[in-house]
Amino acid sequence: MDAFIFLFLLCVFCFQSKVTYSTKCGDAGPEIHYPYQIKGQQQQQNDALSGFELLCKDNLTTIHFPSYGNLVVKSISYDTKNIHLLDPNNCAHRVFLNLNLSLTPFHYFYVLKNYTYLNCSTTLPRPFVEVPCLSASSYHVYTVDPAVPVPGSCEGVKTVAIPFAYSPYLSDKSLGLRLTWHLRELEGNEAVNLNRSSHKSRNIVIGFSICVFVMAMLLLISIKVRGATRNLHQKEEQLLQS
């Protein structure tokens, strides 16, 4: 009987945990589950939060930011809560310059520092380093510390808090575009709580039903084993008496 009680409690504990459904966009794509979902896939609607909708096209996972556009999702770490993004235009500093995260659940994963983007009509000598993907033949863009005096041939475009200034040793494509998220404020939303509670309750009911079925089967087997043992003992007693 103690074994049955232990098994029952173990089943209840296991199935009270949230069942997480995951999917992928293409074989090489990142695992996608709560709080993310792929747009148009209804099976994860109860697991999705506003701002965490991903797009899947041509086996490529992307996320849309109204202030910039689509960024490619390279990987998602659910343990450390960071999403690694790539700019399809191969210009991370264009993303830094335009991306507005204030209305999203995200912020940069790295420590930020203010930098000013300069637009210059002529090239500047070192230590200034031009940002090639933002520059053209008629103008040249640089990132500098805001305390640096603005040269006469330049004008300040914008001062933003970004992970790092431009450097030719840093890849425009892959570095810096790591974002992290926090769910505490979002989960305070009543509708989200209702969806999650409903989802968890359904999982508990399913788990409890499975446990009851397993317990019933084990109990039936136990009864049959006890009946067979009792019959065997009766036969042994009859043989001894004869």
ZAPALUM-559883 format. One record per residue: x, y, z of N, C-alpha, C, O in turn; residue in one letter. Coordinates in pm, whole numbers, plus 32768, in hexadecimal, padded with zeros to 4 digits. Atoms other than C-alpha are relative to their C-alpha. Example, Ala and Ser with C-alpha at 12.3 -4.5 7.8 and 13.67 -1.06 7.14 Angstrom:
2
80597F89800084CE7E3E830C805A8078800080C280768042A;7FAE7F897FFA85577F9682CA7FB3806D80497FE680DC805AS;
//
This chain:
242
80527F8880008000800080008056807F8000803680E17FBDM;7FA77F8D7FFD811E80EF804F8038801E7F77804B80927F52D;7FCB7FEE808881A680B47EF17F9B80467FA77FBF809A7F54A;80687FC0804F805881187E597FF5809480217FE780E77FC7F;80077F747FD6804D825A7F238075804E7FC8806480BE7F96I;7F8A7FBE803481B082B07EBF7FF480187F69801480857F39F;80107FF38090816582707D4E7F9A806C7FDE7FAE80BA7F81L;80677F9C8019802983437D5E8037808E8014802280E57FC0F;7FC87F7B7FE680DE846D7DFB806880267F988070809B7F70L;7F9B7FE5806681FA844D7D017FBE802A7F7D7FED80887F3CL;80477FDF807C810784557BDB7FC5808C80067FD180DA7FA8C;803C7F7C7FF1805085847C618069806D7FF6805380D37FB5V;7F937F9F80028198863E7C96803480157F73804B80877F4AF;7FC97FF78087821685F17B387FA0804A7FA37FCB809E7F54C;805E7FC7806080D986557A837FCF808A80297F8B80CC7FDAF;801F7F767FDD80AA87957B46805D80607FB9803B80D57FA9Q;7FA37FAC804A81D988197A8C7FC480247F7A7F7A7FD67F3FS;80377FD0807E818488E1795A80367FB07F8C80AF7F9E7F7FK;7FD880478078818A881B7818802580677F977FD280BB7F72V;7FD17F9E8060825888E0771E80067FC47F75804A7F607F5DT;8000802D8089821588B575AE806980507FB3806B80CB7FBAY;7F987FBB804B833C890674CE7FF57FDC7F6D7FC07F747F48S;80008016809083668925735A807C80437FC680C98081800FT;7F8E7FC3804484668996725A7FD280367F7A7F6F80097F41K;80157FCF8088846F8A5E711B80787FD07FAF80DF80137FAAC;7F8F803B8046854A897E704580547FAC805F804F7FBF80D8G;7FB1805D7FAD8638887170BF806A80478053808A801C80C1D;7F927FBB7FBC8747896B71207FD080738058802180B78096A;80357F907FB3865F8A6371CA80047FE6809580147F7480BFG;800080117F6E86548AA273427F7F7FC080317F187FC97FEFP;807980357FC0856189ED74277FA7807680277FD480D88061E;805D7F927FE5842A8AC574477F917FCE805B7F437F768037I;806D801E7FA383468AAE75757FEA8078805A802780E28046H;80257F927FA882B58B85768A807A804E802E80DB8011805BY;80727FAA802182BC8CAF768E7FF2801F7F6B7F9F80727F45P;80057FE5809082F88CA975157F9B7FA47FBB7F787F3A7FEEY;80508056805782178C2374068016802C7F70803A809F7F55Q;7FF87FDF808D82218C13728D7F7880337FD17F127FF57FEDI;807D7FC4802F811B8CF071EB7FB37F9D7FAA7FE97F637F4CK;80568058804E7FF88C22716A7FF77F7380347FA57F258003G;800780877FC7803B8AEA72397FAB8005807E7FD7803480E7Q;80647FEF7F977F068ACF7314801C7FAE807D7FEA7FD080E8Q;7FF080577F8D7F8289BB73F88049804380738048801180E3Q;7FB77FBE7F9480538AB174BD7FBF8083802C7FFE80D08074Q;803E7F817FE07F598BCD74E07FFC801B80968010808C80C1Q;80087FED7F707F338B9376558087801A803F8090804780B1N;7F7A7FF17FCB80AC8BA0767E804180837FD580B080A18002D;7FC07F8B803A80EC8CE675C57FE4807E80507F79808B808DA;80117F7E7FC4811E8E417651801480697F94805A80517F32L;7FF37F94806181028F897597809280297FF080D9803D8053S;7F767FD8801B824A8FE774EF805D7F8B7FE780D17FA07FC5G;7FAB8076800F82CB8E8174D97FD77FAC7F867FF57F347F81F;802B8048807782368E21738980707FFD7F9A80A780657F76E;7F968013806383328D9372907FC37FE27F797F527FB17F6FL;802B801B808983158D76711880547F8E7FC880CC7F847FE5L;7FBA8071803E83708C3E70547FE780047F6A7F767FF77F3DC;800B7FFD809183B98C566EE180807FC97FC380EE7FF27FE8K;7F8C803E8044849C8B846E0380637FC6806580DC7FD48056D;7FAE803F7F97851A8AC96F3980568063804E80BB803D8089N;7FB57F987FB985918C126FCD7FA7803C806C7F3480628052L;804A7FC77F9085248C8E7124802480938010809A80B5801AT;7FE77F717FF084FD8E0771467FA0803980677F3A7FFC8089T;80577FB67FA584688F00723A7FF7808F7FCC805A80C77F9EI;80167F7B803983D1904D71D48001806B806C7FBF805E80D3H;7FFF7F8A7FAA841E919A727B7FCD80767FAD800A80977F47F;80397F93804F834592BD7202806380707FE1805A80AF7F78P;7FA27F918013846493B5722B80707FDE7F9E80BA80367F72S;7F928025805A854F92EE714C7FD47FA17F917FF37FB87F1CY;80258066806184B791C0709E801D7F768038801B7F6280B1G;7FE8808A7FD68507904E70A880937FE8801E80EB80167FD5N;7F7B80307FDE86388FBD71547FFB7F6880077F977F2E8031L;7FF98092800286A68E54712F801F7FCD808D8077800180D1V;7FE9803D7F7D86938D7D726A80667F907FEF80467F277FB7V;7F988065800A87DA8CBE72817FF17F94806C7FFE7F1D8051K;8011805F7F92879E8C1E73D57FB0804180707FA680BB8078S;80497FD27F8A86CB8C387511802E7FAD807680297F328073I;7FDC80447F84874A8BE5766C7F94801E80677F87808F8096S;806D7FEC7FA086238BB077558032800480907FF1803E80E7Y;7FC880007F7987008B7678858031808C8027801580BC8094D;7FC97F7C7FE487B28CC6786D7FA880707FCA7FC880E57FDAT;805E7FA08039868D8D7177BC804680627FA2804180DB7FB6K;7FCB7FA7806787498DF676917FE97FC77F767FF07F4E7F61N;801B8024808A86FA8DF27521806C80427FAB808280BA7FB3I;7F917FD1805288188E1174287FCC801A7F747F987FC07F32H;80387FD5808087BA8ED272EF806E80247F9E80DD80497FC4L;7FA77FD7806C88608F1571A17FB680637FA67F3E80557F8FL;803C7FA2805D8821903870BA800D7FC97F72807D7FB57F44D;7FF68034808987C98FB56F5C8048805F7FA2807780357F38P;7FB87F9F8051886390F56ED38093800C802880DC805E7FF2N;7F7580067FD589AA90A76F8580348087803180A480B08010N;7FD57F7E7FCB89B891F4703C7FC68014808B7F5D8053809BC;80327FF77F77898F91DB71B47FF18090802E7F9680B0807BA;80077F757FD389D1934F71DF7F89804A7FC67F5B80AC8001H;807D7FC7803188A993A771047F8E7FD7805D7F3180248076R;8064802F7F9F87DC92D471F6800B805380807FA7808580B3V;7FEB7FB27F868876938473237FC8808D7FF27F8A80C3804EF;80267F758018882D94D772887F6880127FFA7F35807C801CL;808F7FF2801986BD948F723D7FA67FB0805D7F307FD0806CN;805380597FB18646937E73287FCE8044807F801D807880CEL;803E7FC77F87855393FB74337FC17F8E804E7F5B7F578025N;802F80707FB0852092F675427FA1802B80707F747FD780BEL;804E7FCF7F8E845593D3762D7F727FC880027F387FBB806ES;8088803580068307934575B77FFE7F697FEE7F977F307FC8L;7FF58091800E837E91DC75B180267FC38087804E800D80E2T;7FD680407F8283C290DD76C680977FE9800780C67FA78064P;7F72801E8008853490DD7664805780778028802B80EA8023F;7F957F9C7FF88670919976BB80837FB87FE4808A7F3D7FE5H;7F80803C802687DC9163766180387FA8806F802E7FC880E6Y;7FC6805F7FA28889903D770580848035803880A8801880AAF;7F7E7FCC7FD789D790F577147FF28084804D7F8A80C58049Y;7FFA7F7E7FBD8A3A921F77EA8008806C7F948050805D7F31V;80087F97806589F19360772D8051807B8028806A8094809EL;7FBC7F817FEC8AAC94A677037FD2805F7F937FB780357F22K;802C7F9E80648A4895E67653806D80197F9880E1802E7FB9N;7FA97FDC806F8AE3962274FF7FB4805D7FA27F3B80527F92Y;803B7FA480608AA69737740480287FD87F73809D7FBE7F57T;7FE6801A808D8A8596F07292801980867FBB7FC880E37FC4Y;7FDD7F88804B8B3297F771BC7FF17FE87F6B80177F7E7F38L;8008800480928AE3983D704F805F806C7FCC804980E37FE3N;7F967FA5802A8C1498DA6FAB800980077F687FF57FA37F22C;7FF37FED80918C4999696E5180887FD57FCD809B7FC17F55S;7F7A802E80258DB899006E5480297F8F805E7FF17F7F80CAT;7FCF806A7FA98E7597DA6EDF8053803D8071809380A4805FT;7FB77FD07F8B8F0E9806703880797FA7801880757F2F7FFCL;7F8980507FE3906B979870A17FEA7FAC807D7F8A7FC380C7P;8005804E7F8590A6969771B18014805C8078805B80C0806ER;803B80827FDA9041965172C07F6F7FEC7FD27F317F897FF8P;8088801480328EF1968372107FFD7F8A7F9F80547F7D7F48F;800E807680578E7B954171677F7780067FBE7F1080078002V;807C7FF2804C8D75955870577FAB7F8180077FE07F128008E;805E807080048C3F947A705D7FDB7FE97F6D7F8880327F37V;8013800F80918C4293F06EF77F6F7FEC7FD57F4480247F70P;80888020802D8ADD936D6EEB7FA18076800F7F3180717FDCC;80537F887FF48A5594C56F4B803280727FA97FF180DA7F9FL;7FC07F95804C8B3A95906E6A7FEC7FEE7F6A7FC47F847F3BS;8003800280938B4095E66CF9807080587FCD80BF808D801CA;7F927FB280388C26969D6C097FF680948026805C80D8802CS;80127F727FE48B9197F16C647FF7802180947FF5809780B8S;80047FE87F708B7D97C76DDF803D7F89804980457F198016Y;7FB880647FB28C2D97086EF17FCB8003808F7FC1806D80CCH;803E800A7F7C8B9A968B703980627FC4806480AA7F658046V;7FA8802F7F958C55965B717F7FB17FF680827F4A80398093Y;803680037F788C0195FA72E5806C8032805F80DE8003805BT;7F9D7FC37FA68CAB96C973F37FC28010808A7F48800D809BV;802C7FDE7F798C98970C75667FBF808B7FFA7FF480E47FB8D;80427F7D80068BA3982E759E805580748031803B80E7800EP;7FAA7F957FCD8CB598EF7652806480317F9880A1809A7FAAA;7FA07FD980688D8998FC75147FCA80787FB47F5680767F8AV;802E7F8C804D8D759A5274687FDE7FD77F7080267F897F32P;802B802280878CBA9A3E731D8056804D7F9C805980C87FA0V;7FAF7FBC80668DA79A8971F87FAB805B7FA87F3280477F9EP;80487F9D80508D489BA971137FB87FC57F887F527FFC7F5DG;803E803B80788CF59AC66FEC7F917F9D80247F5B7F597FCCS;806180647FD38C0499F670BD7F8B804180497F9380B28077C;80707FD97FAB8AB49A1271647FCF7F84804B7FD07F158016E;803280707FB18A27993C72777F777FD47FCE7F1C80257FBDG;807E803680308912985871FE7FA77FD980757F338000807CV;804F80357F9288A297AF733C805D7FC6806980C37F8A8047K;7FB7803F7F928925974874917FA77F9380397F367FAD8063T;805080727FD188AF95F074FB80547FA9805D80CF7FA88055V;7FBD80617FA8890194F0760680087F7B7FB57FA27F3C7F98A;7FEA80798050899993C9754C806D7FAA804180B67FDA8098I;7F9E80597FC08A74929B75A3809180277FE780E68013803EP;7F767FDD801E8BAE931C74F68007805D7F887FAC805F7F35F;7FE77FAD80768C3B94197400802D7FA67F8E804D7F317FA3A;7FD6805280728C9493A472A480957FE0800B80E680348033Y;7F75802B80098DD692DF7280800B7F9C7F8D7FB67F447F80S;7FF18061806E8E589226714C801A7F73803280117F147FE4P;7FE580847FC78EAC910672367F817FBD80347F837F48805BY;807F80377FD58D4190D672957FA87FEB7F867F9980447F32L;8053802180738C5B902A71A07F7F804E80047F37804C8069S;807E7FB6800A8B3C9107712E7F8A7FA180047F1C7FC8802BD;8070805C80118A6C8FD170FA7FD67FBD80827F5E7FAA8099K;8024805A7F938A7D8F0F723D80118037808D7FD6800280EAS;7FE57FD37F778AF88FDC73657FA2806F802A7F7B80C47FD9L;804E7F937FC88A2990B674457F6C7FEE7FFE7F2580238054G;8091800E800C88D1904B73D77FCD7F8C80547F8F7F2E8022L;803A805D7F9F887E8F84750B7FA1805180597FC780B78092R;80637FBD7FAC87428FE775C27FD57FA2806F7FDF7F288061L;8037804F7F9386B18F71770A7F738031801D7F4C809D7FF0T;808A7FDB7FE4854E8F7A778D7FDC7FE08090801C7F8C80D0W;803580197F7A84918F8478D57F6A7FEE7FF47F27803A7FAEH;808E8020800C83378EEF79037FAE803080767F3380298071L;80497FE37F8582DB8F6C7A5E7F8F80637FE97F1E804B8014R;80677F9D8017821F90A179EC7F967FCC7FA07F1F7FE57FB2E;805E8032806381858FF278C27FA27F9A803C7F2D7F958019L;805280687FC681088ED279937F9C803780657F457FEF8095E;80637FC37FAB804D8FC67A6E7F7F801D7FB57F18803A7FF2G;80777FE980517F5A8FF2794F7F987F95801C7FB67F1E801CN;8069805D7FD67E0E8F5479AE7FE47F977F967FCF7F237FB7E;801E805F806B7DD28EB4785C806C7F977FF480507F227FDDA;7F92805F80087F298E1578597FF87F9C8071800A7F24805EV;800D80597F8D7EF98D8B79B67F8F7F9C7FEC7F9C7F278011N;8070805980177DA98CFB794F80257F917FA080057F1D7FB6L;7FD6806480627E3E8C4C7820805F7F9A803E80517F228027N;7F9E80597FC67F5E8BBD78E57FC17FA5806A7FE37F2F8073R;804380517F9B7E7F8B4A7A047FAC7F937FBF7FAA7F217FECS;8052806180487D938AA2790F80567F917FC780327F1B7FCCS;7FA48061803D7EB889F9786180377FA0806A803F7F288054H;7FC780527F967F4E897F79A87F967FA3803A7FB27F2F8058K;806C80537FCA7DFE89037A297FE37F8A7FA67FCC7F1B7FD5S;8019806D805E7DC9883978ED806C7F96800B804F7F1E8004R;7F9280607FF37F20879A79157FF37FAD808080107F368081N;801080497F827ED687407A7F7F927F977FF57FA07F278025I;806F805E80107D8A86A07A22802D7F887FAD800E7F157FD0V;7FCF806E80537E3085D4790E805E7FA7804F80537F2D804BI;7FA1804D7FB17F4A856C79F57FBD7FAF806C7FE17F3C8084G;804980477F967E5B85107B0D7FB57F887FC77FB17F1D8004F;804A806F803F7D8A843C7A1E805C7F8C7FDE803A7F187FF2S;7F9F806980217EBE838179A8802B7FB6807F80377F3C807FI;7FD7803E7F827F2883467B107F957FA180357FB47F338064C;806E80547FD17DD082BE7B6C7FFB7F7F7FB07FE67F137FE8V;8002807780567DDC81D27A4180717FA18025805C7F288031F;7F8C80547FDB7F3981577A9E7FE87FBE808780067F488099V;801C80397F7B7ED081287C097F9A7F8F7FF77FA97F278037M;80678066800E7D9980667B9F80397F807FC580187F127FF1A;7FC38074803F7E667F817ABF80597FB6806380587F3B8069M;7FA9803F7F9D7F647F427BD37FAE7FBA806C7FD37F4E809BL;8056803E7F9B7E4D7EFD7CCB7FC27F7F7FCB7FB97F1C8014L;803A8078803E7DAB7E067BD980677F907FF980487F1C8016L;7F94806580067EF77D547BA6801B7FC8808A802F7F50809BI;7FE7802C7F767F2B7D4A7D1F7F957F9E802F7FB37F3A8070S;806E80587FD87DD17CAE7D54800F7F777FC07FFC7F108001I;7FEE807E80477E157BA77C4C80737FB0803B80697F368049K;7F8C80457FC77F697B567CE27FDB7FC6808880007F5580A8V;802880327F7C7ED37B367E3F7FA17F897FF27FAA7F29803DR;805D806F80167DB97A587DB7804A7F837FD6802C7F168006G;7FB28073802D7EB279767D0680507FC48072805B7F4A807FA;7FB380307F8D7F8879637E417FA67FB580627FCE7F4E8098T;805E80427FA57E57790B7F157FD67F787FCB7FCD7F188018R;80248080803D7DEE77F97E2180717F9C800D805B7F258026N;7F8D80587FF67F4D776E7E28800D7FC9808E802A7F5380A1L;7FF8802C7F757F4C77637FA57F937F9980207FAA7F388068H;806E805F7FE87DF876B57FA580217F777FC680067F118005Q;7FD9807F803E7E7975AA7EB6806A7FBA805280667F408062K;7F96803D7FAE7FAE75757F8E7FC57FC380807FEF7F5880ABE;803E80327F867ED3754B80C57FB17F807FE37FB37F228033E;804B807780267DF4744F800F805C7F887FEB803B7F178010Q;7FA0806C80167F2573867FA880367FCB8084804B7F538096L;7FC9802B7F7E7FAA7384810C7F977FAE804D7FB97F4D8091L;806980477FB77E5A731281977FE47F757FC77FBB7F19800EQ;80178083803D7E4071F7809E80797FA58019807B7F327FEDS;
//
